[in-house]
């Protein structure tokens, strides 16, 4: 399958990514354990216009890796419309998460982690790098955020 859409400029890619962060409910979460064991799971998420918020049990491999490693790689889409986000993680216990975040997460996803018990912790991800491309022709210009700063329009 070949993409016949015109190549997107930087501004369009940024708008497209921000739109997907607002609209999509699940994101692929990639972490690694201390010994390097990789884990890849889908989790529901909330985008608050600055951070992504994830919630999972602190005792499962992904929760432990997010808490211990402090870094994560996230992915949206399929192989013909890719968004990769690298970020720094801050952990919040169930009693520490801002109420407005928990409420917005529940409204967006239909799941209320606050009612799921104390094992569920929140992970705020500050994006530090974002890449976005539709197939090979868009590989050039795919870096639309570096060092936490969105790229300017090309």
Phi, psi and omega in degrees: 000133180243137178282123180257006178286150177295152178297139180271142173279176184300314182300319180293319179298316179299313178301316180298316180295314180299322176297318179293322178297325177289322190268319185287153182256333184237150180220146175283133183242119182246123178225172175222144177282174182302327180271005177093006180293124180278148174225137179223117180220152172273138175226150171292153180212163174234135173254124181255019181084354176225320184232157167260140178245128177241158175217129176203172179291134181294335184271352179275166184304318181294315178300315178298316182294319178299316181290317185280323186274329179074003180223156180206155169242130181243152180218139173244152169086186180247186189288352179251004177204081193261139168228120175245132180234128171256143183205166176259138188252136170239134184262138176233130172288168183300333179273353183257340184294137177301136182303320181295329176290311180300318180294316180295321177300312180299315180297318183288315190263340185081003180243133179252094180299337181296336178266006184260003176103168186288349180289340182275122178245162182252145183231112178268125182250121174264113180298135176246336179210140178223134173238142179214131177203151171251101178060179189303319182301337180264009178299321175292130179083012184287340181279102182254358170213135173222141179051034177079009182242126177295142178292150177277158179303140179271000000 
